[in-house]
């Protein structure tokens, strides 16, 4: 469709520019031209030549320029002259074609439509009408995955991810922000979270194999069966990343469905969290427990939770006698007022430690 739009603009500008002008697509083929007989001709290596120029390039008496320098696979305009006016004419033509393509994409492109829904840039009442125009069906289910880097990268790996999901009629790869790419993938109804996590793991492995120096994280929202719910799924994926960064720093793939109690704590006001800690622990007891030089008490607490409150297994994992472990647990009880051997006390202690971690991060931001 964009080639038809381009052809119309070029035909109108032909007389004003005074020479043959046209557009070369990403494959190096002339896709629109004021001389219709030239459409289909191959112009090899033009993109490579332009990539090394700061603005435009002149080759064999023809002036070339990217339609959008930021998206170098978005097409090239040319004018069959090599004077100063040709440089200006190709700039005007590039601006005109870039603008008309953006307007077309906003109105008819599915990817732009999906992006506007996620970012709440479209009224709910318009989503239904627009989805019918773009031929979305009510049976489609989608999952939203936010792929984020721990630090800003020079170039987002959009092309790599797009290459992993080439079906642009079912999967949408979108650049959002400076540090993240979003994948909106059509999935089967009833797909399990572990399948999406495996997919996200493959994305992380692929990007890591491409030698990206910074750590890659993927947040996964819940599967939605309505386009209007994509905004919620996108927010869930971002929450998954933020909560995972607070409570599970070792994981690179975090699903909103598997956040557990961390999701609840993340949504609590900090004032409520602070009040909870003050109620649970005796004054200064938690700080005292955490400030021990040898960290023995906190190591004991962590090991006890990791071994599901089993005294024998915990003692074995810590390489201490059972009685030594019982002695330590008793010291913790006297210090905090909570006996970790009692399930209710253990749950309270575990939640309190997570709340403390949440308050320390407030929460962590990428």
C-alpha positions in Angstrom: 0.0 0.0 0.0 2.8 2.4 0.8 4.2 2.0 -2.7 0.9 3.2 -4.2 0.9 6.2 -1.9 4.5 6.9 -2.8 3.7 6.6 -6.5 0.9 9.2 -6.2 3.2 11.7 -4.5 6.0 11.2 -7.0 3.8 11.7 -10.0 2.6 15.0 -8.5 6.1 16.2 -7.8 7.6 15.1 -11.1 7.1 18.5 -12.9 8.3 20.5 -9.9 11.6 18.6 -9.6 12.2 18.5 -13.3 13.9 15.1 -13.5 13.2 11.4 -13.0 12.6 10.7 -9.3 11.7 7.5 -7.5 11.8 5.2 -4.5 14.0 2.1 -3.9 12.7 -0.4 -1.4 14.7 -2.3 1.3 15.5 -5.1 -1.3 17.2 -2.6 -3.7 14.4 -2.6 -6.2 12.7 0.6 -7.6 9.2 0.3 -6.2 7.8 3.7 -7.3 9.1 6.1 -10.0 8.0 9.1 -12.1 9.0 7.0 -15.1 6.7 4.0 -14.7 8.8 1.8 -17.0 11.7 1.9 -14.5 9.6 0.2 -11.7 11.2 -3.2 -10.9 14.8 -2.2 -11.8 17.4 -3.3 -9.3 19.8 -0.7 -7.8 22.4 -2.7 -5.9 24.6 -1.6 -3.0 22.9 1.8 -2.7 21.9 1.2 0.9 25.5 0.3 1.8 26.9 3.4 0.2 24.3 5.6 2.0 25.1 4.0 5.3 28.6 5.6 5.2 27.4 9.1 4.3 26.2 11.6 6.8 23.3 13.0 4.6 23.0 12.0 1.0 25.1 10.2 -1.7 25.8 10.9 -5.3 26.6 7.9 -7.5 26.9 8.0 -11.3 25.1 11.3 -11.6 22.1 10.2 -9.3 21.4 11.7 -5.9 20.2 9.2 -3.2 18.9 9.8 0.3 17.2 7.6 3.0 13.5 8.4 3.5 14.1 8.1 7.2 17.7 8.0 8.3 16.7 6.5 11.7 15.2 3.5 9.9 17.6 2.7 7.1 15.6 -0.3 5.8 12.6 2.0 5.3 13.4 3.0 1.7 15.6 5.4 -0.4 14.5 8.3 -2.6 16.5 9.3 -5.7 16.7 12.1 -8.2 18.6 11.6 -11.5 20.6 14.8 -11.1 23.8 15.5 -9.2 23.6 19.2 -8.5 22.9 21.1 -5.3 19.2 21.4 -6.2 19.0 17.7 -6.4 20.1 17.4 -2.8 17.3 19.8 -1.7 14.7 18.0 -3.9 15.5 14.6 -2.5 15.3 16.1 1.1 11.8 17.5 0.3 10.7 14.3 -1.2 12.0 12.2 1.7 10.2 14.4 4.2 6.9 14.2 2.2 7.1 10.5 1.8 8.0 9.9 5.5 5.1 12.0 6.7 2.6 10.3 4.4 3.8 6.9 5.5 3.5 7.8 9.2 0.0 9.0 8.6 -0.9 5.9 6.7 0.6 3.7 9.5 -1.3 5.5 12.2 -4.6 4.9 10.3 -4.1 1.4 8.8 -1.1 -0.3 10.3 -1.9 -3.1 12.8 1.3 -2.6 14.8 0.6 1.1 15.3 -2.9 0.2 16.4 -1.6 -2.4 18.9 0.9 0.1 20.3 -1.7 2.8 20.7 -3.9 0.4 22.7 -1.1 -0.6 25.0 -0.2 3.0 25.7 -3.8 4.1 26.2 -3.6 6.4 23.2 -7.0 5.3 21.8 -10.5 5.6 23.3 -12.1 2.2 24.3 -15.1 3.1 22.1 -12.8 3.3 19.1 -11.0 0.0 19.6 -13.9 -2.1 18.5 -14.5 -0.1 15.3 -10.8 0.1 14.4 -10.3 -3.6 15.1 -13.0 -4.4 12.6 -11.4 -2.2 10.0 -8.1 -4.0 10.4 -9.7 -7.4 10.4 -8.9 -8.6 13.9 -11.2 -11.4 15.1 -12.7 -11.9 18.5 -11.2 -15.4 18.8 -7.6 -14.1 18.9 -5.6 -14.4 22.2 -2.5 -12.4 22.8 0.4 -12.4 25.3 2.5 -9.3 26.0 6.2 -9.7 26.7 8.4 -6.7 27.6 12.1 -7.3 26.8 14.2 -4.9 28.7 17.9 -4.2 29.2 19.5 -3.5 32.5 21.1 -0.4 31.0 20.7 1.7 27.9 22.1 0.1 24.7 23.3 1.8 21.6 21.0 0.0 19.3 17.8 -1.9 20.3 17.8 -5.5 19.0 14.5 -4.9 17.2 15.7 -6.7 14.0 16.8 -9.8 15.9 13.5 -10.2 17.7 11.6 -9.5 14.5 13.6 -12.2 12.9 12.5 -14.6 15.6 8.8 -13.7 15.0 8.6 -12.9 11.3 4.8 -13.4 10.9 3.8 -9.7 11.1 0.1 -10.7 10.7 0.1 -12.5 14.1 3.1 -11.2 16.1 3.9 -7.5 16.6 7.4 -6.4 17.6 7.4 -2.8 18.9 10.0 -0.3 20.0 8.8 1.4 23.2 11.2 3.6 25.2 15.0 3.6 25.1 15.6 0.3 26.9 12.8 -2.0 25.9 11.1 -3.8 23.0 7.6 -5.2 23.3 6.4 -8.4 21.7 2.7 -8.9 21.4 2.3 -12.5 20.3 -0.8 -14.3 19.2 -1.2 -17.5 21.2 -3.5 -20.4 21.5 -6.3 -20.3 24.1 -5.3 -22.0 27.3 -1.5 -21.7 26.8 0.3 -22.2 30.1 2.6 -19.7 31.8 5.5 -22.2 31.6 5.2 -22.2 27.8 5.4 -18.5 27.7 8.4 -18.6 30.1 10.1 -21.0 27.8 9.5 -18.7 24.9 10.9 -15.8 26.9 13.9 -17.9 27.8 14.7 -18.5 24.2 14.6 -14.7 23.5 17.1 -14.1 26.3 19.4 -16.9 25.0 19.2 -15.5 21.5 20.1 -12.0 22.5 22.8 -13.2 24.8 24.3 -15.2 21.9 24.4 -12.0 19.9 26.9 -10.6 22.4 24.7 -7.9 24.0 26.9 -6.9 27.0 24.0 -6.0 29.3 21.7 -8.4 31.1 18.4 -9.0 29.4 15.1 -9.3 31.3 11.7 -10.4 30.1 8.4 -9.6 31.9 5.3 -11.5 30.9 1.7 -10.3 31.4 -1.4 -12.6 31.5 -2.9 -13.8 28.3 -5.8 -11.7 27.1 -8.7 -12.5 24.7 -9.7 -8.9 24.0 -7.7 -6.2 22.3 -8.8 -3.6 24.9 -7.1 -5.7 27.6 -3.7 -5.3 25.9 -3.0 -2.2 28.0 -3.6 -4.2 31.2 -1.4 -7.1 30.0 1.4 -4.5 29.1 1.2 -3.0 32.6 1.3 -6.5 34.1 4.5 -7.3 32.2 6.1 -4.2 33.4 5.0 -4.8 37.0 6.5 -8.4 36.7 9.9 -6.8 35.8 9.8 -4.4 38.7 8.6 -6.9 41.3 11.1 -9.5 40.1 13.9 -6.9 40.3 13.0 -6.4 44.0 12.3 -9.9 45.2 14.0 -12.3 42.7 17.1 -10.6 41.3 18.6 -13.8 39.8 15.7 -14.5 37.4 15.8 -13.0 33.9 12.3 -14.2 33.0 9.4 -13.1 35.3 5.8 -13.9 34.8 3.0 -11.8 36.4 1.1 -15.0 37.2 3.9 -16.3 39.3 4.8 -13.3 41.4 3.1 -14.7 44.4 2.9 -12.5 47.5 5.5 -10.1 46.0 2.8 -8.7 43.7 0.6 -7.8 46.7 3.4 -6.2 48.6 4.4 -4.1 45.6 1.0 -2.5 45.5 0.9 -1.5 49.2 1.6 2.0 50.3 5.0 2.4 51.9 3.4 4.0 55.0 1.4 0.8 55.5 4.5 -1.4 55.1 6.4 0.6 57.6 3.6 0.3 60.1 3.4 -3.4 59.6 7.2 -3.8 60.3 6.8 -1.8 63.5 3.9 -4.0 64.6 5.6 -7.3 63.8 9.1 -6.8 65.3 10.1 -5.6 68.7 11.8 -2.2 68.4 15.2 -2.6 66.8 15.0 -6.4 66.8 15.2 -6.8 63.0 18.0 -4.2 62.7 19.9 -6.1 65.4 19.4 -9.4 63.6 20.6 -8.0 60.3 23.6 -6.2 61.8 25.3 -9.2 63.3 28.9 -9.3 62.0 29.0 -13.0 61.2 25.5 -12.9 59.6 24.9 -16.3 61.2 21.3 -15.6 62.3 20.1 -14.4 58.9 21.8 -17.3 57.2 19.9 -19.5 59.5 16.6 -17.8 58.8 17.2 -18.0 55.0 18.2 -21.7 55.2 15.2 -22.6 57.3 12.8 -21.1 54.8 14.7 -22.7 51.8 14.2 -26.1 53.5 10.5 -25.5 54.1 10.8 -25.2 57.9 12.4 -28.6 58.2 14.8 -28.6 61.2 16.7 -31.8 60.1 17.2 -30.7 56.5 18.2 -27.2 57.6 20.8 -28.4 60.0 22.2 -30.7 57.3 22.4 -27.8 54.8 24.2 -25.6 57.3 26.5 -28.4 58.4 25.5 -28.0 62.1 24.1 -30.3 64.7 20.3 -30.3 65.1 20.6 -29.0 68.6 22.8 -26.1 67.4 20.1 -25.1 65.0 17.4 -25.3 67.7 19.5 -23.1 69.9 19.8 -20.5 67.1 16.1 -20.5 66.4 15.4 -20.0 70.1 17.8 -17.0 70.1 15.9 -15.6 67.1 12.6 -16.1 69.0 13.9 -14.2 72.0 15.2 -11.4 69.9 12.2 -10.9 67.6 9.3 -12.5 69.4 8.7 -14.9 66.5 9.2 -18.6 66.6 10.0 -19.8 63.1 9.1 -23.4 64.1 5.5 -22.2 64.2 3.9 -21.9 60.8 2.0 -18.7 61.5 5.1 -17.0 62.9 7.2 -18.2 60.0 4.7 -16.8 57.5 4.7 -13.4 59.3 8.5 -13.4 59.4 8.8 -14.2 55.7 6.4 -11.5 54.7 8.1 -9.0 56.9 11.5 -9.7 55.3 9.9 -9.2 51.9 8.3 -5.9 53.0 11.7 -4.8 54.4 13.3 -5.6 51.0 10.6 -3.7 49.2 11.0 -0.6 51.3 14.8 -0.7 50.8 14.3 -0.7 47.0 11.3 1.6 47.0 11.0 -0.3 44.5 13.9 -0.9 42.2 13.6 0.8 38.8 15.3 -0.2 35.6 
